[in-house]
Amino acid sequence: MYKIYINGTPLYLVSSEDVKSFGPTTERKLVLRHMGKKKFLVNIVHQLETSERFEAIIVFDPDLERLWADFQKIYKPITAAGGAVFNAEGKVLLIHRRGSWDLPKGKMDPGETPELTAVREVQEECGLQQITLGKHLLDTWHTYEHKEKKMLKTTHWYLMQTTDHQLIPQTEEDIEQAVWADLDEFLASPNEVYGNISDVLKKAQSIVGRES
């Protein structure tokens, strides 16, 4: 299954088997079979980009990888990596930029692995040095436009630990704040946070909760 955020709304690309868990089409949830044509997917993307009518759209196909390949043809790909970082007190690192809470992340440089990128971006954006890289959490996808081109960003996310405490937000990356927060309290409260970031935090919460 692939979950892609388009204009804040999730588009799910799923197999014919997995689509059963989503139930039938409703007023706010659209369930569709892939018609096998690029134009079909382009129309769905346009609907999500220009309207907030739906809470989610689910597209299914017996061949999920064919569906995913067809969807990717609409976009120019970009790859990034980032981390959900916890300190010795079990607090999670959050940054605030452009009006929303976020996690440190950034584009991969040529020759880098996702793991190296994730650690480097945390160091650069928040001033941390002592970082222990943990397990891979999940990958997220979201779309945006850059210079009139449609971009599809894949971000690889990792769990991390640090013994550092001082945070130095990288202001040239529009980071206004970098804070240590109680993850349970943050997720339980209404906050401005992107859907893909919320997904990463919930995944980290499930793993940290099991390990504590």
C-alpha positions in Angstrom: 0.0 0.0 0.0 1.1 3.5 -0.8 -0.3 6.6 1.0 0.4 9.8 -0.8 -0.6 13.2 0.6 -1.8 15.6 -2.0 -2.9 19.0 -0.8 -3.2 17.5 2.7 -5.5 14.7 1.7 -4.3 11.1 1.5 -4.5 9.1 -1.7 -4.2 5.4 -1.1 -2.9 3.1 -3.8 -3.8 -0.4 -2.8 -4.2 -4.0 -4.0 -7.5 -5.5 -4.8 -7.2 -7.5 -1.5 -6.3 -4.6 0.7 -9.1 -2.4 -0.6 -11.6 -4.5 1.4 -10.4 -2.9 4.6 -11.5 0.6 3.5 -15.2 -0.2 3.0 -17.5 1.2 0.3 -17.5 4.7 -1.2 -19.1 7.4 1.0 -19.8 11.1 0.6 -16.3 11.9 1.9 -14.4 8.8 0.8 -14.0 7.7 -2.8 -13.1 4.1 -3.7 -12.2 3.5 -7.3 -10.6 0.8 -9.5 -7.7 1.9 -11.6 -8.7 2.2 -15.2 -5.2 1.5 -16.5 -4.7 4.9 -18.1 -2.6 7.8 -17.0 -5.5 10.3 -17.6 -7.5 8.5 -15.0 -4.9 9.1 -12.3 -4.2 12.7 -13.6 -7.9 13.5 -13.1 -7.8 12.2 -9.5 -4.7 14.2 -8.7 -6.3 17.3 -10.1 -9.4 16.7 -8.0 -7.3 16.5 -4.9 -5.2 19.5 -5.8 -8.2 21.8 -6.4 -10.7 20.6 -3.8 -11.0 19.5 -0.2 -14.2 17.6 -0.8 -12.8 14.2 0.2 -11.2 12.9 3.4 -9.5 10.2 1.3 -9.5 8.6 -2.1 -8.6 5.0 -2.5 -7.5 3.5 -5.9 -7.1 -0.2 -6.2 -5.6 -2.6 -8.8 -4.8 -6.3 -8.8 -1.3 -5.3 -9.8 -0.3 -2.8 -7.1 3.2 -2.2 -8.5 1.8 -1.4 -11.9 -0.6 1.1 -10.3 2.3 2.7 -8.4 4.5 2.8 -11.6 1.6 4.5 -13.5 1.2 7.1 -10.7 4.9 8.0 -10.6 4.8 8.9 -14.3 2.9 12.0 -13.4 5.7 13.4 -11.2 9.4 14.2 -11.0 10.8 12.2 -8.1 12.8 13.6 -5.2 14.2 11.6 -2.3 14.7 12.8 1.3 15.4 11.4 4.8 14.8 12.5 8.3 14.4 11.4 11.9 12.2 11.1 15.0 14.8 11.9 17.6 14.4 11.1 21.3 16.5 12.4 24.2 17.5 10.6 27.4 14.3 11.8 29.1 12.1 10.2 26.4 11.1 13.6 24.8 10.8 13.9 21.0 12.5 16.6 19.0 10.0 18.8 17.1 10.7 21.8 14.9 8.3 24.6 13.9 8.5 26.2 10.4 6.2 27.8 8.0 3.3 27.6 10.4 3.4 23.9 11.2 5.1 21.5 13.5 7.6 19.3 11.6 10.5 16.9 12.0 14.1 17.5 10.8 14.6 16.1 7.2 16.1 17.0 3.9 17.1 16.0 0.4 19.6 13.3 -0.2 23.0 14.5 -1.6 24.6 12.5 -4.5 26.3 9.4 -3.1 24.5 9.5 0.2 22.5 6.7 1.7 19.1 7.5 3.4 20.7 6.7 6.8 23.5 9.2 6.2 21.1 11.9 5.0 18.8 11.5 8.0 21.6 11.9 10.5 23.2 14.8 8.6 19.9 16.7 8.4 19.2 16.3 12.1 22.6 17.6 12.9 22.4 20.6 10.5 18.8 21.6 11.2 18.9 21.3 15.0 22.6 21.5 16.1 22.8 18.0 17.6 26.0 16.0 17.3 25.7 12.8 19.4 23.1 10.8 17.4 22.5 7.1 17.5 20.7 5.8 14.4 17.9 3.4 15.2 15.5 1.3 13.1 13.8 2.4 9.9 10.3 3.7 10.9 8.5 4.0 7.5 8.5 5.9 4.2 6.1 8.7 3.4 5.1 10.4 0.2 3.7 13.8 -0.6 3.4 16.0 -3.7 4.0 19.6 -4.4 4.8 22.0 -7.3 8.2 23.5 -7.9 8.8 25.8 -10.9 5.6 24.5 -12.5 6.7 20.9 -12.2 4.8 18.3 -10.2 7.1 16.8 -7.6 6.7 13.5 -5.7 8.8 13.4 -2.6 9.7 10.1 -0.9 11.0 10.6 2.6 12.8 7.7 4.5 12.3 8.1 8.3 14.4 6.7 11.1 14.2 6.4 14.9 17.1 8.1 16.6 18.5 8.7 20.1 20.7 11.5 21.4 22.4 12.4 24.7 22.6 16.1 23.6 20.2 18.6 25.1 20.9 22.0 23.5 19.0 22.7 20.3 20.1 25.2 17.7 17.4 25.7 15.0 18.7 26.4 11.5 17.0 29.7 10.8 18.2 29.7 7.1 15.9 26.7 6.6 13.0 28.7 8.1 13.1 26.8 11.4 11.6 29.1 14.0 11.7 26.8 17.0 13.3 23.5 18.0 11.9 21.9 21.2 11.8 18.7 23.2 8.1 17.6 23.6 6.2 14.8 25.3 5.0 12.8 22.4 1.9 11.4 24.0 0.8 14.9 25.0 1.6 16.3 21.6 -0.4 13.7 19.7 -3.3 14.0 22.1 -3.6 17.8 21.6 -4.8 19.6 18.4 -1.7 20.9 16.6 -0.9 22.2 13.2 1.0 19.3 11.8 1.3 17.7 8.3 -0.4 14.4 7.9 2.8 12.6 6.9 4.6 14.0 10.0 1.7 12.8 12.2 2.0 9.3 10.7 5.8 9.2 11.5 5.1 10.3 15.1 2.4 7.7 15.6 4.7 5.0 14.3 7.5 6.2 16.6 5.0 6.3 19.5 4.0 2.7 18.9 7.7 1.5 18.8 8.9 3.6 21.8 5.9 2.6 23.8 6.6 -1.1 23.3 10.3 -0.7 24.2 9.7 1.3 27.3 
